């Protein structure tokens, strides 16, 4: 009887140790880099809204990513509308599910809905080289160029008539919707709609991206 009690006690002790070891064991490594950069603002610019369509804009994102040694397949955050038989696309459907990280591995948001709820921020919305876009933020270099081409409304979906004919036109009669990478308006005004990174206002025309604070930058994501 005494032997049985000691044996049971030893079994319980071993079980407790085993459970304790299991509880403290770190999760298995799945081999994935969970904060891999998958977002940047293009460092290059376009003088007009003619980006060569989505294909041209995507190629631009990919070339910048490749030059910066960023892994993945990169696409532009741009919406298009159903014109001339083409199927429209919403920018929010081109960027993956998240979470979203800039090239400094700083998190912007966990998912697509959360991403469209945050405001522009010069510290987060940076280029593939890690640089801030000149804008209305304190200490910014002269020359406001924080207007980023999107063609997109607050919900991340296309705004008809504000896509420079699906990014193929340099007509002065057409416009594009832009967002503010720094989330600020004149005199550092952070109120809506100035604070939107993707849908602040329309630009001056597809013929020239400079008026009203632009230079033809675009957002790039790796879905």
N, C-alpha and C positions, 0 to 999 in steps of 0.2 A: 504493500500500500504506500509506504514511504517512497519507494522507487517511482511509483506512478505519479505521485504528487510532484516530485522533482522533475520528472520528464515533462509533465504538462507545463510546469513553470518555465522550463527551458524553451519549450515550443512557443509559448506566449511571448517570451522575451525576444526570440528570433523573429517572430512575426512583426512585433513592434518596430524592431530595427529595420526590417525589410520595408515596411510601410513608410518609415521615416526617410529611408534612402530614396524611395520612389518619389516622395513629395518634394524632396529638395533637388532632384535631378533636373538639370536645365532642359528646356525643350529641344527636341531634335533639330539639327541644322538642315533646313530644306534646300540649301544651296542658292537661295535667292537673295539678291541685294535689295532689301525692302525700302531703302531710301535713295535708290538710284535716281539721279537727276532726270526729269522728264518734262521740263518746262524751261523756256527762256524767251526773252524779247530779242528779236533780231537786231544785231549790231549794225547791219547794213540798212539801206533806205531805198525808197523808190520815189522819183520826182512826180510820178503820176499814179493814178489808180489802176492802170493797166499793168497787172502783175503776170500776165500770161495765163490767166485763169487759175483754177486751183492747182493744176499740174505745175504751173510755173512757180506758184507760191510754195508748194510742197518741196519742189526741187531746191528752192532757195533755202528753206529750213534745213533740208538734208545736207546741203553743201556746208552751211555754217556749223552744223553739228559735227560733221566729219572732220572739218578743219580744227575743231576744238576737242577732238577725240572723245566725243560723246556717243555712247552706244545707242542702238535702236534705230527704228524707222520713224522719221519725223514728219509731221504734217502741220500745216498752218491752221490757226484758229480763225477761220473765215466762213461766213455763211454765204450761200448762193440761193437764188430764186429760180423757179421753173420758167425759164425763158427759152424760146426757139426750140421747144420740144425737150429741153434738158430737164432732168429731175433736180429739184432744189435740195439743199442740204443745210442742216443747222450746225453751226460751229460746235455746239456742245456735244454733238454726236461724233466728233472727229478726234476726241482727245483721250479716250479711254475712261476707265472707271475711277481712277485715283488709287491711293493718295497721290498728291502732286507735290513735287519737290523742285526747287530751283537748283542751279549749278553749284551752289554752296551747300547743298543738301539741307536747306531750310524748308520746312513744310509750309505750303500755302493752305492746303485743305485736305480733308480725308476723302471726299468724294465730289462728284460733279455738282450736286445741289449746294453743298457747302462752299464750293469754289465760287459759285455765282452769287453768294451772299456776302463774301468779303469785299473790302474796299481796296482800291489801288494803293500801293505802298512802294515808294522808291527803293526801299531796302530789300524787298522781296521780289519785285518785278524787275529783274536784272537781265543783262545780256548773257549770251553763251560764254563770254569772257569774264563774267562776274561784275560788270560795270553798271552803274546806275544811268538811267536815261535822263538827260537834262530836262527839267520841268519847273514846277513852282515850289519845290521843296527848298528849305533853308540851306544856303550854301551852294546851290546848284550853279553850274557854269552858265554863262549867258547863252541865250538862244533856247527858247522853250520848244521842245520837239516830243512832248509826251503823248501826243495824239497817235494812238495805235489803230490801224485799219482793222475793222471787224465785220461791218455790215450786219451787226447783230443787236438784238434788243436786250433788255434787262434779264430776260429768262434764258438767254443763250440761243435764241432762235432767230431766224432771218427777219430782217426789216426790209420789206419789199420796196424797191426803188432806191435803196441806199447801199448798193453793192458794186457801183461802177460797172453795171451790166455784167455781173459775175466776174469782176476783176479782169475785164478785157477792154475797158474803154478809158480814153483820156479826154473825154468830152467835158467841156466847161458847163454843159447843160445838165450833167449828172453829178450826184454826190455820193459820199460814202459815210456810214456811221463809224464813229471812232470812240475809243475808250481812253481813259487817262491812266497811264502806268503808275503815276505817283498818287492818284486819287485826290488831286488838288486842282482848284480853279484859281483865278486871279486872287492875289493877296493871300495865298495859301488857304483859300476857302475849301473846307472839307465837307460841305453840305452836298446833298444830292442835287443835280445829277453829276456834279464835278467829281464825286468820289468813286464813280463806277470805273472799274478797270477795263470794261468791255463795251459800255454803252452810255457815253456822256453826251454826245451831240453829233450833228452831221458836219462834215468838213466843208471847206470853201468851194470844192469842185474837184472832179476827177482829173482835170487838166493839170492841177498843181496841189500837191499834198502839204505845202508849206503854210499857207494862210491859216490862221486860227490856232497855230501851235503844233504843226505836224512836220513829218519828214518822210512818211511812208514806211515806218516800222511796222512789223507784224509780230504776232505771238506764235510760238512754235511749241508743239507738244509731241511726245513720243507715246502713243497709245499703248 
